[in-house]
Amino acid sequence: MKLLIKNIYKICLITIGVNKMKIVVFTCSTGGGHNACAKYIKEEFNLNGIECDIKDYFELVGDKASNVAEKLYLDSTKGKGSIFGGVYKLGELYSKTNIPSPVYGLNMLVKEKLKKYLKENNYTLAIGTHLFPCLALTKLKKEENINFINVATDYECIPFWEETNPNEFVIPSILLKDTFLKKGFKEETILPIGIPISSKFINTTGCTDLPKDKEIILIASGSMGFGNIKEIVLNLLAQMNNVYVLVVCGNNEVLKNELKAITNPNLIVYGFVNNMNELIKSSTIVVTKPGGLTTTEVAVMNKPLIHINPIPGVEDYNATFFASNFMSIRVNNINNLVGEITRLMNDKNLQNLMIENQKKYINKNSATDLVKYIIDKYGSETL
């Protein structure tokens, strides 16, 4: 019956002309979260028969801009991420001056390339999962009749979001509404429907390749394998022989090779994976740095969560948001991690409290809700 209703709904959309919509989602390769969010949005539109493309905004800036930006970002997060944290703090201070930022000025320079790209491809709506394209779209909107939507991928209104002027702003949680209102966004523009997450994180089974004779602690280190993961793993293996330690190293080949060199039957090591949903499903507890996307993926799957190794800046806000709303435990000292994992494993009431609050505050249908909203509002409009 559900399948029949869904098919009837799609036929109705085509009948009223929604299939004529053509959407572009802009992302930037500064961490994996923006790209993952863009991918999830595209998938959801495609499931509804709507054409949707993903565009790396830096490709409009220049041929090598994407690689340069990614390298600068990765270099800034090396060690304990102090460079990135310092830049973020400066951004927060500058944002309070209400003086137009250099970031806005730099993205204004891309306006004409952006205008040409949108018109040549006949897009009817633009969506930005990163600040930079949204700044350029804001400049273009002052001169052209365009529609665009911001999507925040972290649990904080980061510096310079207030310089954007979207039609709507998708924010991660209703609990953050006041934060964005204080930054100057009008209430009618705020859509507190959550960070868009693929439906595969809702309807999934566990990973069949994993052993099932012990509980699994999943350690997710982000797309670049950030933090002192090797030290964490060695501590866990030395102190907890009753669990499997499953580590996802992302694109960090050095970390993956170092961990694979460890001889221990309780250690399972992966590099970059495309089945994170299955690994999360198979795990008892997830230990991860507090990236906005990874954290949301864990929360929509309702898994007990421990945050470690935040990149200084917005990931501190992510960890604080989840811990203060009893959706995770934040561990600031790695020496305390084993004790906190043991406490959480043995305390079913604490696990249930986390899961209930995740269900309460994190919308698992965020991608579906975003697509439905856009169809209802923009289905018959053009850019």
WOCORJO-V196380 format. One record per residue. N is the residue number from 1. SS is DSSP state (A for helix, B for strand, O for the rest). NEAR is the number of other C-alpha atoms within 10 Angstrom. Layout:
# WOCORJO-V196380
N;SS;NEAR  N;SS;NEAR
This chain:
# WOCORJO-V196380
1;O;6  2;A;7  3;A;8  4;A;8  5;A;10  6;A;12  7;A;13  8;A;11  9;A;13  10;A;16  11;A;15  12;A;12  13;A;19  14;A;15  15;A;10  16;O;11  17;O;12  18;A;23  19;A;18  20;A;18  21;O;23  22;B;20  23;B;23  24;B;23  25;B;27  26;B;24  27;B;27  28;O;24  29;O;20  30;O;17  31;O;15  32;A;17  33;A;22  34;A;24  35;A;21  36;A;19  37;A;26  38;A;26  39;A;19  40;A;19  41;A;26  42;A;22  43;A;20  44;A;22  45;A;23  46;A;14  47;A;12  48;O;21  49;O;17  50;O;22  51;B;18  52;B;20  53;B;20  54;B;17  55;B;15  56;B;18  57;O;23  58;A;22  59;A;13  60;A;18  61;A;16  62;O;11  63;O;10  64;O;11  65;A;16  66;A;19  67;A;14  68;A;14  69;A;15  70;A;16  71;A;14  72;A;13  73;A;17  74;A;16  75;A;13  76;A;18  77;O;19  78;O;15  79;O;12  80;O;16  81;O;20  82;A;15  83;A;17  84;A;21  85;A;20  86;A;14  87;A;14  88;A;17  89;A;16  90;A;12  91;A;17  92;A;15  93;A;12  94;A;16  95;A;19  96;O;11  97;O;9  98;O;11  99;O;9  100;O;12  101;O;15  102;A;11  103;A;15  104;A;21  105;A;13  106;A;13  107;A;19  108;A;19  109;O;13  110;O;22  111;A;21  112;A;14  113;A;12  114;A;19  115;A;16  116;A;11  117;A;13  118;A;18  119;A;11  120;A;9  121;O;12  122;O;15  123;O;21  124;O;21  125;B;22  126;B;23  127;B;25  128;B;28  129;O;26  130;O;25  131;A;27  132;A;24  133;A;29  134;A;28  135;A;28  136;A;25  137;A;29  138;A;24  139;A;22  140;A;18  141;A;19  142;O;10  143;O;8  144;O;12  145;O;9  146;O;20  147;O;20  148;B;23  149;B;23  150;B;29  151;B;26  152;O;24  153;O;26  154;O;25  155;O;28  156;O;21  157;O;21  158;O;20  159;O;20  160;O;22  161;A;22  162;A;18  163;A;22  164;O;22  165;O;21  166;O;24  167;O;15  168;B;19  169;B;26  170;B;23  171;O;25  172;O;27  173;O;18  174;A;16  175;A;14  176;A;15  177;A;18  178;A;12  179;A;14  180;A;19  181;A;15  182;A;11  183;O;17  184;O;12  185;O;21  186;O;13  187;A;13  188;A;9  189;A;16  190;B;19  191;B;21  192;O;18  193;O;22  194;O;26  195;O;30  196;O;32  197;O;27  198;O;24  199;A;18  200;A;15  201;A;21  202;O;16  203;O;10  204;O;14  205;O;14  206;O;15  207;O;16  208;O;10  209;O;8  210;O;15  211;O;13  212;O;10  213;O;9  214;O;12  215;B;16  216;B;24  217;B;22  218;B;23  219;B;25  220;B;27  221;O;25  222;O;23  223;O;19  224;O;19  225;O;22  226;O;25  227;O;21  228;O;15  229;A;21  230;A;15  231;A;11  232;A;15  233;A;17  234;A;15  235;A;15  236;A;21  237;A;18  238;A;10  239;A;10  240;O;14  241;O;13  242;O;12  243;B;16  244;B;24  245;B;23  246;B;22  247;B;25  248;B;24  249;O;26  250;O;20  251;O;18  252;O;17  253;A;15  254;A;12  255;A;21  256;A;20  257;A;14  258;A;11  259;A;21  260;A;14  261;O;9  262;O;13  263;O;8  264;O;15  265;O;10  266;O;17  267;B;20  268;B;17  269;B;17  270;B;17  271;O;18  272;O;17  273;O;13  274;O;7  275;O;13  276;A;19  277;A;22  278;A;19  279;A;23  280;A;26  281;A;21  282;A;21  283;O;21  284;O;18  285;B;22  286;B;24  287;B;26  288;B;26  289;O;26  290;O;30  291;O;27  292;A;23  293;A;22  294;A;20  295;A;23  296;A;26  297;A;23  298;A;22  299;A;25  300;A;22  301;O;20  302;O;23  303;O;23  304;B;26  305;B;28  306;B;25  307;B;27  308;O;26  309;O;25  310;O;24  311;O;23  312;O;19  313;O;19  314;A;23  315;A;22  316;A;21  317;A;20  318;A;21  319;A;26  320;A;18  321;A;18  322;A;25  323;A;18  324;A;11  325;O;14  326;O;19  327;O;29  328;O;28  329;B;23  330;B;25  331;O;19  332;O;12  333;O;9  334;A;16  335;A;12  336;A;10  337;A;20  338;A;17  339;A;13  340;A;16  341;A;22  342;A;11  343;A;13  344;A;19  345;A;16  346;A;11  347;O;11  348;A;12  349;A;10  350;A;18  351;A;22  352;A;15  353;A;15  354;A;24  355;A;21  356;A;14  357;A;17  358;A;25  359;A;16  360;A;10  361;A;19  362;O;23  363;O;22  364;O;25  365;O;17  366;A;22  367;A;24  368;A;20  369;A;17  370;A;20  371;A;20  372;A;16  373;A;13  374;A;15  375;A;19  376;A;12  377;A;10  378;A;16  379;O;21  380;O;14  381;O;14  382;O;15  383;O;18
